[in-house]
Amino acid sequence: MTTFNKLPLIDLHRHLDGNIRPLSIWQLAHENGITLPVENFEQFIPLVQVQNSEANLIDFLKKLDWGVNVLSSLDNCQRVAFENVEDAYNAGINYAELRFSPLYMAKAHQLPINDVVAAVIDGVKQGTNKFNIKINLIGILSRTFGVDNCQIELNALLEHKQHLVAIDLAGDEYNFPGELFTEHFKQVNKAGLQVTVHAGEAAGSSSVWQAITELNAKRIGHGVACAHDQKLMDYMAKHEIAIESCLTSNFQTGTITNLAQHPIQTFLANELIVCLNTDDPAVENTELNTEFNIAKEIVRLTDNQIHQLQLNALTASFLSPSEKQALKNSVS
């Protein structure tokens, strides 16, 4: 069991719409008259939660669809946002950046995207008012829906930019490369929001280079492919571009085949600002403490390396220097 020192427990790569409780999905389906293909909750679990490992990222992402498909009202969106805050608090997390795709949440029942953003913001606010945890929000452009839909999504997010700290590009990295979204991120940069991009997960290191040099990404989600490009790792270390690493997720999506050989070891050895995160806790049946235990017991990270991961998360967070210091002081 990993023993934490007096540093905050931080999750920077945590999908709000990938962390909808299986029981909430089950309940909302019944409340909203949505037919499910199974008769009881126990049979439902394998549909919404990975049991071992999926064949690829796209198969993994299908597990997430159940959660958003039951969101038939703005109240439903607000509920799952609130529950995300509660889940992070119950996991002992001190600070989390929750990311969400409003188009993904709105799509099944044609909810107004702008209002979905507002509902998520409201649900998170209710959660932080009730629970002693700091939360910030990251808006996602879901590249899987194409360039035009991502512009619609971005418009809705920018309407609420004062409630966001960053914009992310997520979804099908292989078939919708970052080059398609350079105009979107010009708008993001103009709006003064930070940038984190899913890259180097389903595609190679060139995808990471593009995210950094053309989209102005300060953090890279997953970034597994960086380990095969020494020049890239050197560049990221020099320019303090962080990697949001997710152990269980990378195994379950088939991005890596052996947890013990996860490149997080390589990233630490190259002095990259790499931190440890959950990704989609409800779908993966994991939590941040579990990820740290895997890092220690399977990946064989030392206590000093675990300590460094925690420091890196604080460094990489989209908080101001004063907020970082206040967060650090709150647990010391």
VEXKESE-124534 format. One record per atom (N, C-alpha, C): x, y, z. Coordinates in steps of 0.02 Angstrom, whole numbers, padded with zeros to 5 digits, always signed. Layout:
<atoms>
XYZ...
</atoms>
This chain:
<atoms>
+00042-00060+00000+00000+00000+00000+00044+00062+00000+00028+00109-00044+00067+00170-00049+00050+00217+00009+00101+00242+00043+00092+00291+00096+00112+00359+00070+00065+00407+00073+00078+00473+00045+00108+00520+00097+00153+00562+00074+00182+00613+00117+00136+00674+00119+00161+00726+00147+00120+00786+00155+00119+00828+00091+00096+00797+00038+00085+00832-00025+00013+00820-00046-00017+00866-00084-00086+00856-00106-00092+00795-00152-00148+00762-00148-00165+00709-00195-00204+00741-00252-00176+00739-00312-00201+00778-00369-00215+00733-00429-00272+00744-00461-00290+00708-00522-00304+00760-00576-00259+00764-00625-00265+00814-00678-00297+00788-00742-00301+00722-00749-00331+00693-00810-00387+00646-00789-00445+00675-00780-00502+00639-00753-00565+00662-00792-00593+00616-00831-00651+00633-00873-00715+00629-00832-00749+00687-00828-00813+00689-00793-00864+00643-00827-00865+00645-00894-00913+00604-00930-00889+00532-00939-00829+00517-00914-00804+00448-00911-00806+00421-00841-00836+00460-00797-00841+00439-00727-00913+00447-00703-00959+00419-00741-01029+00417-00720-01040+00349-00687-01062+00351-00625-01068+00290-00586-01113+00238-00621-01092+00175-00624-01136+00124-00653-01206+00124-00624-01211+00132-00558-01278+00133-00527-01318+00193-00550-01286+00250-00559-01322+00309-00584-01346+00298-00655-01305+00266-00697-01326+00251-00765-01387+00206-00764-01384+00155-00722-01440+00108-00715-01504+00144-00692-01497+00187-00642-01554+00223-00615-01582+00273-00666-01539+00310-00698-01562+00360-00746-01595+00327-00807-01569+00269-00828-01601+00233-00883-01673+00215-00866-01684+00192-00805-01752+00173-00784-01796+00235-00774-01768+00287-00745-01806+00348-00734-01826+00380-00801-01784+00374-00851-01795+00408-00915-01825+00362-00968-01846+00302-00948-01878+00256-00994-01834+00230-01050-01769+00223-01035-01721+00199-01084-01711+00124-01076-01722+00087-01129-01719+00014-01126-01646-00009-01123-01633-00055-01078-01566-00084-01072-01569-00157-01093-01514-00185-01119-01515-00253-01146-01508-00309-01095-01508-00290-01030-01501-00341-00977-01555-00329-00925-01566-00380-00883-01623-00377-00836-01603-00355-00766-01540-00361-00747-01521-00340-00680-01455-00302-00680-01442-00269-00625-01383-00225-00620-01318-00263-00627-01315-00323-00598-01254-00363-00602-01235-00379-00674-01285-00393-00715-01272-00407-00786-01251-00343-00824-01270-00286-00796-01257-00222-00828-01184-00200-00820-01153-00219-00764-01085-00196-00749-01035-00208-00806-01032-00269-00836-00983-00280-00890-00994-00236-00951-01054-00209-00959-01068-00165-01016-01037-00096-01007-01031-00075-00944-01009-00006-00930-00940-00003-00898-00912-00061-00882-00848-00063-00847-00803-00115-00880-00741-00095-00894-00693-00141-00925-00677-00197-00876-00679-00258-00900-00666-00316-00857-00592-00336-00859-00559-00324-00915-00488-00339-00919-00454-00288-00964-00457-00298-01028-00428-00250-01075-00467-00252-01140-00476-00194-01170-00511-00190-01233-00461-00199-01290-00487-00213-01350-00443-00225-01408-00406-00162-01429-00439-00104-01421-00409-00041-01442-00446+00017-01409-00423+00077-01423-00452+00137-01393-00525+00145-01411-00543+00132-01473-00613+00142-01494-00660+00095-01457-00640+00032-01448-00682-00015-01410-00689+00008-01337-00635+00034-01311-00636+00060-01242-00685+00118-01237-00683+00163-01285-00725+00223-01283-00799+00206-01287-00816+00148-01317-00886+00127-01321-00916+00115-01252-00873+00095-01204-00897+00084-01136-00924+00150-01106-00894+00205-01127-00915+00270-01101-00983+00291-01126-01003+00265-01184-01064+00288-01216-01126+00275-01174-01126+00221-01135-01184+00206-01093-01200+00264-01046-01148+00292-01017-01159+00346-00968-01192+00407-00999-01167+00430-01055-01195+00491-01085-01262+00478-01119-01275+00415-01138-01338+00399-01173-01399+00403-01128-01389+00405-01062-01446+00410-01016-01457+00482-00993-01417+00529-01016-01424+00599-00995-01477+00633-01038-01539+00627-01016-01594+00652-01057-01618+00722-01036-01587+00750-00985-01605+00817-00962-01545+00853-00934-01551+00919-00927-01498+00958-00897-01489+00941-00824-01543+00923-00790-01539+00901-00720-01495+00838-00714-01501+00793-00763-01459+00733-00763-01385+00752-00769-01370+00801-00812-01301+00824-00820-01275+00855-00756-01317+00894-00724-01299+00925-00661-01286+00872-00607-01328+00821-00606-01320+00767-00557-01253+00732-00563-01235+00712-00625-01173+00674-00632-01112+00718-00619-01118+00783-00632-01063+00829-00616-01054+00833-00541-01108+00839-00505-01105+00840-00431-01075+00776-00404-01097+00719-00432-01073+00654-00408-00998+00646-00423-00974+00677-00477-00902+00675-00491-00862+00709-00437-00887+00765-00413-00853+00800-00358-00853+00757-00295-00911+00727-00281-00916+00684-00222-00869+00624-00228-00864+00594-00287-00820+00537-00297-00747+00556-00285-00726+00613-00311-00657+00636-00302-00643+00648-00228-00691+00679-00194-00684+00691-00122-00678+00626-00083-00722+00579-00099-00721+00514-00065-00657+00475-00079-00624+00490-00135-00561+00456-00152-00501+00489-00117-00514+00539-00077-00459+00572-00041-00420+00621-00082-00447+00641-00139-00413+00688-00184-00422+00759-00158-00368+00797-00158-00369+00866-00135-00385+00916-00190-00365+00898-00252-00378+00942-00308-00384+00900-00371-00435+00917-00412-00444+00881-00475-00464+00931-00529-00441+00916-00589-00464+00952-00648-00508+00903-00687-00573+00917-00687-00622+00873-00720-00633+00899-00791-00625+00854-00839-00635+00874-00909-00697+00841-00936-00730+00876-00981-00794+00850-01008-00805+00877-01078-00839+00837-01118-00859+00857-01186-00934+00871-01186-00954+00935-01190-01026+00950-01187-01065+00921-01246-01033+00917-01304-01067+00887-01362-01079+00813-01350-01031+00779-01322-01038+00708-01307-01094+00697-01257-01100+00740-01207-01152+00734-01157-01221+00754-01185-01222+00798-01234-01285+00824-01261-01314+00781-01317-01271+00744-01350-01287+00715-01416-01346+00667-01416-01349+00620-01369-01399+00567-01372-01471+00594-01369-01481+00648-01331-01548+00675-01322-01554+00747-01346-01509+00767-01391-01510+00833-01422-01520+00890-01371-01483+00887-01317-01486+00940-01268-01448+01001-01294-01468+01061-01274-01432+01121-01296-01361+01121-01267-01311+01124-01310-01242+01115-01287-01221+01169-01238-01240+01231-01252-01223+01286-01207-01251+01273-01137-01312+01248-01134-01345+01235-01070-01314+01176-01034-01287+01128-01072-01252+01071-01041-01190+01097-01004-01153+01143-01037-01094+01172-01004-01114+01205-00938-01169+01244-00941-01192+01279-00881-01214+01230-00827-01246+01175-00847-01269+01125-00798-01210+01091-00764-01157+01076-00802-01098+01045-00773-01064+01093-00724-01058+01156-00744-01029+01207-00700-01068+01212-00635-01134+01212-00641-01177+01218-00582-01171+01156-00537-01169+01097-00568-01163+01036-00528-01097+01033-00490-01043+01055-00523-00977+01056-00490-00977+01108-00434-01009+01165-00446-01012+01216-00393-01050+01191-00332-01105+01156-00344-01142+01127-00288-01099+01077-00250-01060+01038-00288-01017+00988-00256-00962+01019-00214-00929+01070-00241-00874+01101-00203-00900+01141-00143-00964+01164-00147-00994+01197-00089-01007+01148-00033-01019+01085-00051-01035+01034+00000-00974+00997+00025-00926+00985-00020-00868+00944-00002-00804+00986-00001-00759+00969+00043-00696+01006+00050-00645+00982-00001-00654+01006-00062-00609+00988-00117-00609+01045-00167-00551+01056-00198-00545+01107-00250-00550+01074-00318-00591+01102-00361-00603+01074-00428-00598+01130-00480-00566+01115-00536-00570+01158-00595-00595+01117-00654-00621+01152-00704-00650+01118-00762-00609+01131-00825-00604+01078-00866-00573+01081-00932-00625+01061-00983-00634+01102-01033-00681+01085-01086-00647+01043-01140-00682+00993-01165-00655+00949-01217-00686+00965-01285-00644+00967-01336-00668+00963-01405-00662+00890-01425-00718+00859-01440-00718+00787-01457-00708+00779-01531-00645+00767-01550-00624+00766-01621-00662+00713-01661-00686+00661-01627-00722+00607-01661-00783+00633-01699-00813+00689-01677-00873+00716-01709-00857+00762-01767-00792+00773-01781-00774+00812-01839-00760+00885-01825-00731+00918-01874-00708+00987-01868-00765+01036-01854-00819+01031-01892-00875+01079-01884-00908+01071-01816-00920+01011-01794-00951+01000-01729-00906+01024-01672-00841+01017-01682-00795+01041-01631-00797+01117-01626-00812+01151-01681-00819+01224-01678-00881+01243-01638-00935+01206-01650-00997+01217-01611-00983+01206-01537-00947+01153-01523-00930+01136-01454-00886+01191-01423-00837+01214-01461-00793+01266-01436-00831+01331-01423-00877+01348-01467-00918+01408-01457-00954+01406-01390-00983+01348-01375-01020+01340-01312-00973+01345-01252-00915+01315-01257-00867+01318-01202-00841+01388-01190-00827+01424-01245-00800+01492-01238-00851+01540-01210-00916+01525-01217-00968+01565-01185-00961+01564-01109-00929+01511-01084-00921+01502-01011-00847+01499-00992-00805+01534-01031-00732+01525-01022-00708+01546-00953-00745+01590-00919-00723+01612-00852-00728+01556-00801-00765+01502-00818-00772+01446-00773-00727+01387-00792-00684+01397-00843-00640+01345-00866-00567+01366-00857-00522+01317-00852-00451+01333-00850-00415+01313-00914-00446+01269-00953-00411+01244-01013-00461+01213-01062-00436+01200-01122-00472+01162-01173-00428+01103-01193-00460+01046-01202-00427+00983-01220-00453+00961-01289-00413+00922-01324-00434+00889-01385-00430+00814-01371-00488+00780-01375-00491+00709-01357-00529+00671-01410-00533+00605-01402-00570+00563-01449-00523+00524-01495-00545+00513-01556-00511+00470-01604-00450+00506-01634-00394+00500-01600-00332+00534-01620-00307+00511-01688-00315+00446-01702-00286+00417-01763-00321+00442-01825-00388+00443-01825-00426+00461-01884-00441+00536-01889-00432+00572-01834-00444+00644-01834-00383+00679-01804-00329+00685-01842-00266+00712-01816-00272+00786-01797-00226+00807-01755-00227+00875-01729-00223+00929-01782-00194+00913-01841-00188+00963-01894-00256+00991-01915-00309+00952-01904-00376+00975-01923-00403+01030-01877-00369+01040-01820-00399+01082-01768-00356+01143-01750-00310+01162-01795-00266+01219-01780-00306+01284-01772-00357+01294-01813-00397+01355-01808-00435+01358-01742-00459+01301-01719-00494+01299-01655-00449+01323-01598-00387+01299-01599-00343+01315-01543-00312+01385-01549-00314+01415-01607-00298+01486-01611-00349+01526-01570-00412+01505-01574-00465+01537-01535-00456+01525-01461-00436+01464-01444-00424+01446-01374-00369+01489-01344-00314+01495-01382-00257+01535-01358-00276+01609-01353-00315+01633-01401-00337+01702-01399-00381+01716-01338-00420+01664-01318-00465+01671-01260-00427+01667-01194-00363+01651-01196-00323+01650-01136-00328+01587-01095-00354+01534-01125-00360+01470-01090-00299+01427-01104-00282+01384-01056-00227+01338-01064-00247+01282-01112-00198+01243-01135-00211+01189-01182-00179+01124-01158-00220+01071-01157-00195+01003-01148-00225+00962-01204-00186+00916-01231-00208+00877-01289-00194+00803-01280-00244+00762-01294-00233+00690-01298-00190+00676-01359-00130+00652-01348-00085+00639-01405-00035+00585-01386-00011+00549-01437+00036+00496-01425+00006+00436-01389-00060+00429-01396-00096+00372-01367-00113+00322-01423-00151+00344-01472-00168+00301-01528-00125+00316-01589-00089+00372-01587-00045+00390-01642+00026+00399-01615+00074+00413-01660+00144+00415-01642+00167+00482-01614+00233+00489-01607+00261+00549-01576+00249+00612-01618+00238+00603-01683+00224+00662-01726+00160+00697-01703+00113+00659-01676+00051+00688-01650+00066+00732-01590+00114+00713-01549+00133+00753-01491+00169+00816-01513+00215+00809-01560+00250+00867-01587+00199+00919-01613+00150+00895-01650+00100+00940-01679+00060+00976-01624+00041+00938-01572+00002+00967-01517+00041+01023-01483+00107+01013-01476+00149+01062-01442+00163+01123-01486+00184+01110-01548+00208+01164-01591+00152+01202-01627+00095+01169-01639+00041+01201-01677-00020+01218-01635-00033+01178-01583-00092+01191-01541-00073+01226-01476-00009+01231-01462+00017+01264-01402+00000+01225-01338+00002+01159-01341-00012+01118-01283+00042+01125-01231+00023+01137-01169+00069+01139-01112+00070+01072-01074+00019+01031-01088+00017+00964-01060-00007+00916-01114+00017+00854-01109-00002+00802-01157-00036+00745-01118-00097+00728-01140-00133+00673-01110-00107+00607-01137-00085+00564-01093-00058+00497-01107+00013+00500-01134+00023+00522-01196+00090+00534-01222+00135+00473-01222+00106+00413-01226+00146+00351-01223+00200+00350-01276+00183+00374-01336+00230+00372-01392+00291+00416-01382+00289+00462-01335+00348+00505-01322+00409+00465-01304+00398+00407-01272+00454+00366-01249+00498+00341-01305+00472+00343-01367+00511+00318-01424+00545+00375-01463+00542+00435-01436+00570+00493-01471+00611+00534-01421+00677+00520-01419+00720+00553-01371+00722+00629-01381+00723+00650-01444+00724+00722-01458+00662+00755-01429+00605+00722-01435+00543+00749-01409+00545+00753-01333+00569+00701-01300+00573+00702-01227+00620+00757-01204+00675+00766-01239+00722+00820-01221+00688+00888-01228+00651+00896-01282+00615+00960-01294+00564+00973-01240+00526+00921-01222+00473+00929-01171+00503+00945-01103+00559+00913-01087+00593+00928-01023+00617+01000-01021+00648+01022-01076+00675+01089-01080+00621+01142-01075+00564+01129-01108+00510+01178-01111+00455+01166-01059+00467+01120-01014+00422+01106-00958+00351+01089-00981+00347+01045-01029+00282+01021-01054+00269+00954-01020+00214+00950-00985+00200+00893-00942+00164+00836-00978+00170+00777-00949+00132+00718-00973+00084+00696-00918+00021+00689-00937-00030+00663-00892-00034+00587-00904-00003+00549-00860+00002+00477-00871-00055+00441-00836-00080+00388-00868-00137+00350-00843-00123+00275-00852-00100+00242-00800-00076+00173-00805-00130+00124-00826-00182+00117-00785-00234+00068-00799-00267+00081-00866-00280+00143-00880-00312+00161-00944-00270+00139-01003-00205+00151-01001-00161+00132-01057-00161+00057-01067-00167+00019-01014-00171-00054-01020-00239-00075-01048-00291-00045-01023-00359-00065-01043-00375-00046-01115-00344+00007-01140-00356+00026-01210-00310-00011-01259-00263-00051-01232-00217-00086-01275-00159-00044-01299-00153+00017-01271-00097+00061-01289-00031+00031-01266-00033-00002-01208+00024-00041-01185-00001-00112-01169+00042-00161-01171+00021-00230-01159+00048-00257-01093+00093-00220-01062+00123-00243-00999+00131-00183-00952+00092-00183-00898+00094-00127-00851+00164-00117-00821+00199-00172-00809+00265-00168-00778+00314-00130-00821+00301-00126-00887+00346-00091-00933+00317-00024-00956+00272+00005-00917+00243+00069-00936+00297+00122-00941+00294+00165-00992+00347+00215-01003+00352+00270-00950+00309+00269-00900+00314+00318-00846+00384+00316-00815+00414+00256-00814+00483+00249-00789+00531+00289-00833+00522+00283-00898+00565+00319-00946+00556+00394-00939+00494+00416-00930+00480+00487-00923+00514+00516-00861+00510+00480-00806+00543+00502-00745+00619+00504-00754+00646+00453-00787+00719+00450-00798+00743+00508-00841+00699+00532-00885+00717+00589-00928+00696+00656-00898+00676+00655-00835+00659+00715-00796+00602+00755-00827+00555+00718-00855+00494+00751-00880+00447+00765-00822+00405+00815-00831+00354+00830-00781+00295+00783-00794+00301+00722-00770+00249+00672-00780+00212+00663-00714+00146+00658-00718+00105+00647-00658+00059+00588-00670+00029+00564-00616-00013+00503-00619-00086+00522-00611-00128+00492-00653-00199+00510-00656-00243+00449-00668-00309+00459-00664-00356+00402-00671-00384+00393-00741-00400+00448-00775-00433+00448-00841-00508+00440-00833-00533+00378-00832-00605+00365-00827-00619+00316-00770-00619+00340-00708-00621+00294-00650-00679+00245-00650-00739+00268-00667-00797+00223-00664-00793+00168-00716-00770+00186-00776-00764+00137-00830-00708+00087-00817-00654+00112-00787-00595+00070-00774-00599+00032-00708-00647+00052-00665-00652+00024-00597-00587+00035-00559-00566+00098-00558-00504+00116-00523-00514+00181-00486-00464+00201-00447-00460+00266-00416-00387+00285-00410-00374+00348-00390-00306+00373-00391-00260+00334-00343-00285+00316-00285-00245+00277-00239-00225+00210-00270-00272+00180-00306-00257+00117-00341-00202+00126-00392-00204+00182-00428-00153+00196-00479-00084+00203-00447-00081+00236-00390-00017+00242-00355+00008+00175-00329-00038+00133-00308-00018+00065-00286+00009+00025-00344-00022+00031-00403+00003-00003-00463+00072+00024-00480+00080+00089-00476+00145+00120-00492+00200+00093-00447+00182+00081-00383+00233+00057-00336+00244-00018-00342+00189-00056-00346+00194-00129-00339+00206-00164-00406+00181-00136-00461+00189-00169-00527+00242-00134-00569+00238-00067-00572+00288-00030-00611+00354-00025-00572+00350-00036-00507+00409-00036-00462+00441+00032-00455+00399+00084-00450+00426+00150-00436+00447+00154-00362+00499+00191-00349+00523+00200-00280+00480+00252-00244+00488+00257-00179+00452+00308-00141+00471+00378-00164+00534+00387-00182+00556+00452-00208+00522+00469-00274+00514+00418-00316+00479+00429-00380+00405+00444-00370+00374+00410-00323+00304+00424-00306+00298+00497-00283+00345+00517-00240+00347+00586-00215+00354+00635-00274+00397+00617-00322+00407+00661-00380+00344+00667-00422+00308+00612-00430+00245+00614-00467+00195+00663-00435+00193+00662-00369+00148+00708-00334+00170+00781-00343+00236+00793-00337+00262+00860-00348+00248+00883-00420+00256+00837-00467+00245+00854-00538+00172+00873-00551+00126+00838-00517+00055+00854-00526+00040+00925-00503+00070+00944-00447+00061+01013-00422+00091+01063-00471+00151+01048-00496+00185+01091-00544+00145+01099-00608+00117+01043-00633+00083+01043-00698+00011+01068-00695-00016+01074-00635-00086+01095-00628-00097+01164-00657-00157+01176-00682-00175+01241-00709-00200+01286-00653-00157+01296-00603-00170+01340-00547-00119+01396-00548-00135+01451-00519-00088+01506-00512-00036+01487-00459+00022+01520-00459+00072+01505-00407+00044+01511-00336+00004+01562-00324-00024+01570-00257-00073+01514-00240-00112+01492-00289-00158+01436-00278-00120+01371-00264-00065+01362-00300-00024+01302-00288+00004+01301-00217+00027+01359-00195+00055+01363-00128+00001+01352-00076-00058+01381-00087-00114+01372-00040-00135+01298-00036-00136+01265-00094-00154+01194-00095-00102+01153-00057-00040+01168-00069+00014+01132-00035+00010+01143+00041-00003+01205+00061-00008+01221+00132-00067+01187+00165-00120+01175+00126-00182+01148+00155-00175+01076+00178-00123+01041+00154-00115+00971+00174-00050+00959+00213-00009+01011+00220+00055+01002+00255+00048+01012+00330
</atoms>
